[in-house]
């Protein structure tokens, strides 16, 4: 039996340094760095996702990347896409993967890093524990999360079909509903009618659809 390869001290030191800085640990949120959710970001998240357009966009990127490699480029696909996204966003266009012509930006990365924190805030606010909330977040963050929940209640955040696919009604009922079965209104109604853990699970699915992969 082959002996297990020991991890070098250099790798361990790197991991230790990353741990100290809080990198690669999405549950750690350093508020000093200014990771906060703004109303602009929430507004961008409310844009409905055009999945077909996103697929075409990614296919186009892959074709461009192949051309770039043929010309002797040495960047990995991920880094090349990030650089392309930065160039487009610096030219004045603002958007996110699956929603606009650019891919993930710094603000979206910050939001993704804060997702667990946001969900915990939502749960706490649902239980009306205002004092405990104030210990863990500043007023801007609480307001932005409240705004997110309010917008969800005001029918402004689209609920994706993947959430609806979890609970499918009987075939006969589907036939009666006809084309209306996939309407955003119906999906949203389904999400808002969930109770307890079901609601948070559905909300988490909405978050996952809004955020870049």
C-alpha positions in Angstrom: 0.0 0.0 0.0 1.4 3.4 -1.0 2.3 5.8 1.8 0.1 8.9 2.1 1.8 12.0 0.8 2.4 14.5 3.6 1.3 18.0 3.0 4.3 20.4 2.9 4.9 22.9 5.6 4.7 25.7 3.0 1.1 24.6 2.2 0.2 24.5 5.9 1.7 27.9 6.5 -0.4 29.3 3.6 -3.5 27.7 5.0 -2.8 29.1 8.5 -2.2 32.6 7.0 -5.5 32.4 5.0 -7.3 31.3 8.2 -5.9 34.2 10.2 -7.0 36.7 7.4 -10.5 35.0 7.2 -10.1 34.0 3.5 -11.9 31.0 2.2 -14.2 31.1 5.2 -17.5 32.6 4.0 -19.1 32.4 7.5 -16.6 35.0 8.8 -17.7 38.5 8.0 -15.2 41.4 8.7 -17.3 44.6 8.9 -14.2 46.8 9.0 -13.6 46.0 5.3 -17.1 47.4 4.6 -18.9 44.2 3.4 -22.4 45.7 3.5 -25.4 45.3 1.3 -26.6 48.5 -0.3 -30.1 49.3 -1.7 -28.5 49.6 -5.2 -27.3 46.0 -4.9 -30.7 44.8 -3.8 -32.2 46.7 -6.7 -29.9 44.8 -9.1 -30.9 41.5 -7.5 -34.5 42.2 -8.2 -34.0 42.1 -12.0 -35.5 38.9 -13.4 -32.9 36.4 -14.7 -32.9 35.6 -18.4 -31.4 32.1 -18.3 -31.4 31.6 -22.2 -29.5 34.9 -22.5 -27.1 33.8 -19.8 -26.4 30.5 -21.6 -25.7 32.3 -24.9 -23.4 34.7 -23.1 -21.4 31.9 -21.5 -21.1 30.0 -24.8 -19.9 33.2 -26.4 -17.3 33.7 -23.7 -16.0 30.1 -24.2 -15.6 30.8 -28.0 -13.7 34.0 -27.3 -11.5 32.2 -24.7 -10.6 29.5 -27.3 -9.5 32.3 -29.7 -7.5 34.0 -26.9 -5.7 30.6 -26.1 -5.0 30.1 -29.9 -3.2 33.5 -29.9 -0.9 32.4 -27.1 -2.8 33.6 -24.0 -1.7 32.1 -20.7 -4.6 33.0 -18.3 -7.0 30.4 -16.9 -10.6 30.7 -18.0 -11.7 32.0 -14.6 -9.1 34.8 -14.5 -9.8 35.7 -18.1 -13.5 36.0 -17.5 -12.9 38.1 -14.3 -10.7 40.5 -16.2 -13.2 40.8 -19.0 -15.9 41.5 -16.4 -13.8 44.2 -14.9 -13.1 45.9 -18.2 -16.8 46.0 -19.1 -17.9 47.2 -15.7 -15.2 49.9 -15.7 -16.6 51.2 -19.0 -19.9 52.1 -17.3 -22.0 49.0 -17.8 -23.2 47.4 -14.5 -24.7 44.0 -14.2 -24.3 40.4 -13.0 -24.0 36.9 -14.5 -27.3 35.8 -16.1 -28.8 39.3 -15.8 -26.6 41.6 -17.9 -23.6 41.6 -20.2 -21.0 41.3 -17.4 -20.1 38.6 -15.0 -19.6 38.6 -11.2 -18.3 41.9 -9.7 -16.8 42.7 -6.4 -20.1 43.7 -4.8 -21.7 40.4 -5.8 -18.8 38.5 -4.3 -19.2 40.4 -1.0 -22.9 39.6 -1.0 -22.2 35.9 -1.6 -19.7 36.0 1.2 -22.4 37.4 3.5 -25.2 35.0 2.5 -25.1 33.0 5.7 -25.0 36.1 7.8 -28.0 37.6 5.8 -30.0 34.5 6.3 -29.3 34.5 10.1 -30.4 38.1 10.2 -33.6 37.3 8.4 -34.4 34.5 10.9 -33.6 36.7 13.8 -35.7 39.6 12.5 -38.6 37.1 12.0 -38.4 36.3 15.7 -38.4 40.0 16.6 -35.1 39.8 18.6 -34.1 43.4 17.9 -31.5 43.6 20.7 -29.6 40.6 19.5 -29.7 41.9 16.0 -28.0 45.1 17.0 -25.1 43.2 18.6 -24.3 41.5 15.3 -24.9 44.1 12.6 -25.0 47.9 12.0 -28.1 49.8 11.3 -27.5 50.0 7.5 -27.3 46.2 7.2 -30.5 45.7 9.2 -32.3 48.3 7.1 -31.1 46.7 3.8 -32.2 43.2 4.9 -35.6 44.6 6.0 -35.8 46.3 2.6 -35.1 42.9 0.9 -37.9 41.2 2.9 -40.3 44.1 2.2 -39.5 43.9 -1.5 -40.2 40.2 -1.4 -43.6 40.9 0.1 -44.3 43.6 -2.4 -43.9 41.1 -5.3 -40.6 42.6 -6.5 -38.2 39.6 -6.3 -38.9 36.9 -8.9 -39.1 33.3 -7.5 -37.4 30.9 -10.0 -39.1 27.9 -11.4 -36.7 25.6 -9.6 -38.4 26.5 -6.3 -41.8 25.6 -7.8 -40.5 22.3 -9.1 -40.1 21.0 -5.6 -43.8 20.7 -5.0 -45.7 19.8 -8.1 -49.5 19.6 -8.0 -51.5 16.7 -9.5 -51.5 16.4 -13.3 -55.2 17.3 -13.6 -54.6 20.4 -11.6 -51.7 21.3 -13.9 -53.9 20.8 -17.0 -56.6 23.2 -15.5 -54.0 25.8 -14.7 -52.7 25.7 -18.3 -50.2 28.4 -19.2 -50.6 30.1 -15.8 -48.8 27.4 -13.9 -45.4 28.9 -14.5 -46.3 32.5 -13.9 -44.1 34.5 -11.5 -47.2 35.5 -9.5 -48.0 31.9 -8.8 -44.4 31.0 -7.9 -44.3 34.0 -5.5 -47.6 33.1 -4.0 -46.2 29.6 -3.4 -43.1 31.0 -1.6 -45.0 33.4 0.6 -47.5 30.7 1.6 -44.7 28.5 3.1 -44.5 28.3 6.9 -41.5 28.1 9.2 -38.5 26.1 7.8 -40.1 25.7 4.4 -40.1 29.5 3.8 -36.4 29.8 4.7 -35.5 26.9 2.4 -37.4 28.5 -0.4 -35.9 31.9 0.3 -32.5 30.3 0.3 -33.2 28.9 -3.2 -34.2 32.4 -4.4 -30.8 33.6 -3.0 -29.0 30.8 -4.8 -30.7 31.7 -8.1 -29.9 35.4 -7.7 -26.2 34.9 -6.9 -23.6 34.0 -9.5 -22.2 30.5 -9.5 
